[in-house]
Amino acid sequence: MKLILEAFFEKMDDDEYAYQVMFIIYRLFFKDLVTDELLSNHKLIDFCIEALSSKNLRIRRLVSDINDLIMEFDPSLAERIKSKKFYLHNQEWIESMEQFEDNMNWNR
C-alpha cells in the first residue's frame, strides 16, 4: 500500500496515471484491512477533497465516489467534504448566472 501511495504522489500530475491509481484506491476502500490505513493518510484525503475541482471530469467523478466512501467511514471528514462540494456547487451557479447576465446584456 505504501508503495502505491508513494508512486502516486510522485506522478499525480499525470491525469491518466492519477486516475488509474485512484481507481485502485477506490477498490481498496472495500477491503476492511486497508480502509483504516487509507483514512489515516492525510495527504491522500487532502488530494481527494481538492481533486473535486479537477479539470479532468473522470478524476472529478472518481474522487467524488471516493469522498462518498470517506464520508461513510469517517463522519468527522464528512463536514469538510460537504463544505468543499457546497462551495464548488455554488461557484458553478455563480459563474452560470454571470454568463446569463453577460448574454442578456449582449442581447440589448
N, CA, C and O of each residue as an XYZ file, in Angstrom:
432
protein
N       0.825     -1.185      0.000
C       0.000      0.000      0.000
C       0.869      1.249      0.000
O       0.613      2.204     -0.733
N       1.877      1.223      0.817
C       2.760      2.386      0.940
C       3.428      2.701     -0.402
O       3.560      3.868     -0.768
N       3.844      1.677     -1.125
C       4.491      1.891     -2.421
C       3.528      2.500     -3.436
O       3.919      3.356     -4.230
N       2.289      2.068     -3.412
C       1.287      2.621     -4.330
C       1.119      4.112     -4.076
O       1.104      4.907     -5.015
N       0.993      4.491     -2.810
C       0.792      5.900     -2.480
C       2.034      6.734     -2.783
O       1.916      7.867     -3.251
N       3.208      6.195     -2.526
C       4.430      6.928     -2.849
C       4.531      7.185     -4.350
O       4.841      8.297     -4.778
N       4.268      6.156     -5.138
C       4.314      6.308     -6.597
C       3.243      7.297     -7.065
O       3.477      8.092     -7.975
N       2.087      7.241     -6.444
C       1.009      8.146     -6.817
C       1.412      9.598     -6.596
O       1.237     10.433     -7.483
N       1.948      9.903     -5.425
C       2.290     11.290     -5.112
C       3.460     11.804     -5.949
O       3.613     13.012     -6.129
N       4.279     10.893     -6.457
C       5.368     11.304     -7.342
C       4.844     11.684     -8.728
O       5.392     12.579     -9.371
N       3.796     11.018     -9.187
C       3.312     11.205    -10.562
C       1.873     11.689    -10.637
O       1.211     11.470    -11.652
N       1.374     12.335     -9.605
C      -0.033     12.704     -9.601
C      -0.377     13.807    -10.590
O      -1.556     14.101    -10.789
N       0.618     14.425    -11.214
C       0.354     15.444    -12.233
C      -0.077     14.825    -13.563
O      -0.649     15.512    -14.409
N       0.192     13.554    -13.746
C      -0.219     12.831    -14.950
C      -1.647     12.334    -14.728
O      -1.873     11.417    -13.938
N      -2.609     12.941    -15.425
C      -4.022     12.637    -15.187
C      -4.365     11.163    -15.359
O      -5.088     10.595    -14.540
N      -3.860     10.544    -16.406
C      -4.203      9.139    -16.645
C      -3.630      8.253    -15.541
O      -4.306      7.349    -15.051
N      -2.390      8.514    -15.154
C      -1.757      7.749    -14.071
C      -2.531      7.970    -12.768
O      -2.820      7.021    -12.039
N      -2.860      9.227    -12.486
C      -3.596      9.545    -11.259
C      -4.944      8.831    -11.246
O      -5.363      8.302    -10.216
N      -5.616      8.818    -12.387
C      -6.920      8.152    -12.465
C      -6.784      6.663    -12.172
O      -7.572      6.109    -11.407
N      -5.799      6.015    -12.769
C      -5.611      4.574    -12.578
C      -5.324      4.242    -11.109
O      -5.875      3.287    -10.561
N      -4.462      5.036    -10.486
C      -4.128      4.773     -9.076
C      -5.332      5.081     -8.185
O      -5.596      4.355     -7.227
N      -6.058      6.148     -8.494
C      -7.233      6.470     -7.697
C      -8.302      5.380     -7.819
O      -9.042      5.117     -6.870
N      -8.376      4.752     -8.988
C      -9.317      3.641     -9.134
C      -8.909      2.472     -8.238
O      -9.763      1.825     -7.632
N      -7.612      2.203     -8.153
C      -7.118      1.152     -7.255
C      -7.479      1.507     -5.812
O      -7.939      0.654     -5.052
N      -7.269      2.758     -5.445
C      -7.580      3.210     -4.079
C      -9.076      3.069     -3.806
O      -9.481      2.634     -2.728
N      -9.888      3.440     -4.788
C     -11.338      3.285     -4.652
C     -11.692      1.835     -4.333
O     -12.478      1.568     -3.423
N     -11.114      0.908     -5.079
C     -11.389     -0.515     -4.856
C     -10.870     -0.977     -3.491
O     -11.478     -1.837     -2.853
N      -9.754     -0.410     -3.046
C      -9.189     -0.806     -1.763
C     -10.045     -0.375     -0.576
O      -9.964     -0.968      0.500
N     -10.860      0.652     -0.772
C     -11.741      1.079      0.316
C     -12.733     -0.013      0.706
O     -13.315      0.035      1.790
N     -12.927     -0.980     -0.156
C     -13.851     -2.071      0.141
C     -13.165     -3.222      0.885
O     -13.810     -4.217      1.215
N     -11.869     -3.091      1.146
C     -11.120     -4.104      1.902
C     -10.927     -3.596      3.325
O     -10.237     -2.600      3.543
N     -11.521     -4.260      4.269
C     -11.501     -3.797      5.655
C     -10.102     -3.564      6.208
O      -9.892     -2.627      6.978
N      -9.149     -4.398      5.831
C      -7.808     -4.279      6.385
C      -7.074     -3.025      5.916
O      -6.141     -2.570      6.577
N      -7.483     -2.471      4.796
C      -6.777     -1.338      4.205
C      -7.496     -0.019      4.453
O      -6.873      1.040      4.384
N      -8.774     -0.061      4.736
C      -9.575      1.157      4.884
C      -8.997      2.101      5.925
O      -8.864      3.297      5.666
N      -8.653      1.587      7.089
C      -8.104      2.444      8.144
C      -6.789      3.095      7.720
O      -6.526      4.253      8.044
N      -5.974      2.344      7.000
C      -4.705      2.890      6.529
C      -4.951      4.026      5.534
O      -4.269      5.049      5.581
N      -5.907      3.852      4.650
C      -6.238      4.904      3.677
C      -6.774      6.139      4.382
O      -6.389      7.262      4.055
N      -7.656      5.935      5.343
C      -8.249      7.064      6.056
C      -7.242      7.813      6.915
O      -7.434      8.993      7.204
N      -6.184      7.152      7.321
C      -5.179      7.815      8.158
C      -4.129      8.563      7.331
O      -3.279      9.257      7.889
N      -4.186      8.425      6.023
C      -3.226      9.125      5.160
C      -3.799     10.504      4.811
O      -4.596     10.642      3.883
N      -3.383     11.504      5.561
C      -3.933     12.850      5.403
C      -3.630     13.451      4.033
O      -4.434     14.207      3.488
N      -2.491     13.117      3.493
C      -2.126     13.639      2.171
C      -3.091     13.094      1.111
O      -3.503     13.826      0.211
N      -3.441     11.836      1.216
C      -4.393     11.219      0.283
C      -5.779     11.844      0.438
O      -6.433     12.166     -0.554
N      -6.222     12.012      1.673
C      -7.536     12.604      1.934
C      -7.582     14.027      1.384
O      -8.557     14.418      0.741
N      -6.529     14.797      1.637
C      -6.467     16.169      1.118
C      -6.548     16.184     -0.402
O      -7.242     17.016     -0.985
N      -5.833     15.257     -1.044
C      -5.873     15.182     -2.504
C      -7.292     14.887     -2.980
O      -7.788     15.536     -3.901
N      -7.940     13.916     -2.360
C      -9.294     13.532     -2.778
C     -10.275     14.697     -2.650
O     -11.148     14.874     -3.499
N     -10.131     15.472     -1.612
C     -11.035     16.609     -1.429
C     -10.716     17.713     -2.436
O     -11.627     18.271     -3.048
N      -9.448     18.029     -2.611
C      -9.065     19.092     -3.547
C      -9.321     18.696     -4.995
O      -9.598     19.557     -5.829
N      -9.234     17.420     -5.303
C      -9.431     16.957     -6.682
C     -10.894     17.052     -7.121
O     -11.206     16.830     -8.291
N     -11.781     17.378     -6.198
C     -13.171     17.609     -6.583
C     -13.282     18.778     -7.566
O     -14.270     18.900     -8.290
N     -12.264     19.627     -7.581
C     -12.263     20.765     -8.507
C     -11.314     20.537     -9.689
O     -10.943     21.483    -10.383
N     -10.931     19.299     -9.910
C     -10.039     18.960    -11.019
C     -10.675     19.320    -12.353
O     -11.895     19.268    -12.506
N      -9.842     19.682    -13.306
C     -10.335     19.977    -14.656
C     -10.694     18.694    -15.401
O     -11.441     18.731    -16.379
N     -10.170     17.568    -14.945
C     -10.412     16.282    -15.582
C     -11.712     15.680    -15.027
O     -11.797     15.334    -13.849
N     -12.704     15.565    -15.887
C     -14.019     15.073    -15.478
C     -13.961     13.668    -14.885
O     -14.637     13.389    -13.894
N     -13.156     12.774    -15.483
C     -13.056     11.399    -14.971
C     -12.516     11.389    -13.543
O     -13.009     10.650    -12.691
N     -11.516     12.201    -13.292
C     -10.935     12.262    -11.947
C     -11.950     12.854    -10.975
O     -12.098     12.354     -9.860
N     -12.650     13.911    -11.382
C     -13.667     14.518    -10.510
C     -14.735     13.508    -10.121
O     -15.128     13.437     -8.956
N     -15.204     12.731    -11.080
C     -16.241     11.736    -10.786
C     -15.724     10.652     -9.840
O     -16.411     10.254     -8.899
N     -14.510     10.186    -10.102
C     -13.950      9.119     -9.271
C     -13.691      9.603     -7.849
O     -14.031      8.905     -6.894
N     -13.097     10.780     -7.689
C     -12.837     11.263     -6.326
C     -14.140     11.625     -5.617
O     -14.208     11.584     -4.388
N     -15.164     11.976     -6.374
C     -16.462     12.200     -5.740
C     -16.970     10.899     -5.118
O     -17.486     10.897     -4.000
N     -16.822      9.802     -5.847
C     -17.211      8.490     -5.307
C     -16.339      8.113     -4.108
O     -16.834      7.591     -3.109
N     -15.045      8.382     -4.219
C     -14.139      8.085     -3.098
C     -14.522      8.919     -1.885
O     -14.549      8.411     -0.764
N     -14.817     10.191     -2.100
C     -15.217     11.055     -0.984
C     -16.518     10.592     -0.345
O     -16.694     10.715      0.867
N     -17.426     10.062     -1.150
C     -18.658      9.499     -0.575
C     -18.331      8.336      0.358
O     -18.937      8.193      1.420
N     -17.378      7.514     -0.043
C     -16.957      6.409      0.834
C     -16.276      6.936      2.087
O     -16.522      6.440      3.187
N     -15.427      7.933      1.928
C     -14.735      8.519      3.082
C     -15.764      9.037      4.080
O     -15.613      8.844      5.287
N     -16.811      9.696      3.579
C     -17.845     10.232      4.482
C     -18.566      9.122      5.235
O     -18.963      9.305      6.385
N     -18.736      7.976      4.592
C     -19.377      6.842      5.269
C     -18.495      6.278      6.376
O     -18.974      5.940      7.458
N     -17.196      6.180      6.088
C     -16.273      5.568      7.047
C     -15.824      6.530      8.140
O     -15.531      6.100      9.256
N     -15.766      7.813      7.839
C     -15.251      8.784      8.809
C     -16.131     10.031      8.831
O     -15.899     10.973      8.072
N     -17.135     10.035      9.696
C     -18.051     11.177      9.757
C     -17.350     12.500     10.090
O     -17.859     13.567      9.745
N     -16.207     12.445     10.744
C     -15.504     13.693     11.070
C     -14.986     14.390      9.807
O     -14.823     15.610      9.795
N     -14.730     13.624      8.754
C     -14.299     14.223      7.483
C     -15.482     14.626      6.615
O     -15.320     15.362      5.642
N     -16.662     14.149      6.961
C     -17.846     14.413      6.149
C     -18.128     15.906      6.017
O     -18.447     16.381      4.927
N     -18.015     16.640      7.103
C     -18.294     18.079      7.056
C     -17.323     18.810      6.129
O     -17.714     19.717      5.393
N     -16.089     18.415      6.175
C     -15.081     19.035      5.305
C     -15.388     18.764      3.829
O     -15.276     19.658      2.990
N     -15.768     17.549      3.526
C     -16.089     17.175      2.147
C     -17.367     17.874      1.691
O     -17.434     18.381      0.571
N     -18.376     17.903      2.556
C     -19.624     18.579      2.213
C     -19.384     20.058      1.950
O     -19.970     20.632      1.032
N     -18.531     20.671      2.746
C     -18.224     22.098      2.559
C     -17.583     22.346      1.205
O     -17.928     23.309      0.520
N     -16.662     21.495      0.819
C     -15.997     21.645     -0.478
C     -16.996     21.457     -1.611
O     -16.994     22.232     -2.568
N     -17.847     20.444     -1.522
C     -18.853     20.211     -2.555
C     -19.833     21.383     -2.642
O     -20.214     21.796     -3.737
N     -20.233     21.910     -1.504
C     -21.148     23.046     -1.467
C     -20.504     24.265     -2.122
O     -21.134     24.956     -2.923
N     -19.260     24.518     -1.777
C     -18.531     25.644     -2.367
C     -18.450     25.501     -3.888
O     -18.717     26.458     -4.614
N     -18.086     24.321     -4.370
C     -17.969     24.098     -5.812
C     -19.314     24.229     -6.514
O     -19.400     24.793     -7.605
N     -20.352     23.712     -5.894
C     -21.690     23.809     -6.478
C     -22.093     25.278     -6.616
O     -22.591     25.693     -7.662
N     -21.882     26.048     -5.573
C     -22.239     27.466     -5.616
C     -21.357     28.238     -6.583
O     -21.822     29.176     -7.230
N     -20.122     27.865     -6.687
C     -19.216     28.524     -7.626
C     -19.721     28.321     -9.055
O     -19.718     29.262     -9.848
N     -20.147     27.119     -9.386
C     -20.695     26.837    -10.710
C     -21.962     27.660    -10.950
O     -22.162     28.185    -12.046
N     -22.803     27.772     -9.948
C     -24.041     28.520    -10.085
C     -23.747     29.996    -10.303
O     -24.349     30.627    -11.172
N     -22.836     30.546     -9.533
C     -22.469     31.963     -9.685
C     -21.917     32.222    -11.074
O     -22.280     33.213    -11.709
N     -21.057     31.357    -11.549
C     -20.497     31.526    -12.889
C     -21.582     31.438    -13.960
O     -21.552     32.187    -14.936
N     -22.534     30.535    -13.784
C     -23.607     30.421    -14.781
C     -24.495     31.663    -14.761
O     -24.967     32.094    -15.813
N     -24.729     32.243    -13.593
C     -25.525     33.468    -13.504
C     -24.785     34.646    -14.143
O     -25.401     35.489    -14.796
N     -23.480     34.702    -13.957
C     -22.684     35.756    -14.586
C     -22.718     35.624    -16.102
O     -22.805     36.626    -16.811
N     -22.650     34.402    -16.599
C     -22.740     34.180    -18.045
C     -24.123     34.565    -18.554
O     -24.254     35.151    -19.629
N     -25.136     34.241    -17.795
C     -26.502     34.595    -18.179
C     -26.639     36.118    -18.272
O     -27.193     36.635    -19.242
N     -26.137     36.829    -17.271
C     -26.201     38.283    -17.281
C     -25.418     38.867    -18.451
O     -25.872     39.817    -19.089
N     -24.257     38.311    -18.735
C     -23.481     38.772    -19.873
C     -24.234     38.580    -21.176
O     -24.224     39.452    -22.045
N     -24.886     37.435    -21.308
C     -25.677     37.154    -22.518
C     -26.869     38.109    -22.627
O     -27.210     38.571    -23.716
N     -27.488     38.391    -21.501
C     -28.632     39.312    -21.524
C     -28.172     40.721    -21.919
O     -28.855     41.399    -22.686
N     -27.034     41.162    -21.408
C     -26.509     42.483    -21.731
C     -26.084     42.553    -23.187
O     -26.221     43.600    -23.820
N     -25.584     41.482    -23.715
C     -25.146     41.441    -25.114
C     -26.330     41.534    -26.062
O     -26.231     42.129    -27.135
N     -27.457     40.940    -25.661
C     -28.661     40.943    -26.493
C     -29.359     42.286    -26.533
O     -30.227     42.490    -27.382
N     -29.018     43.200    -25.660
C     -29.700     44.511    -25.615
C     -29.171     45.432    -26.659
O     -29.626     46.571    -26.766
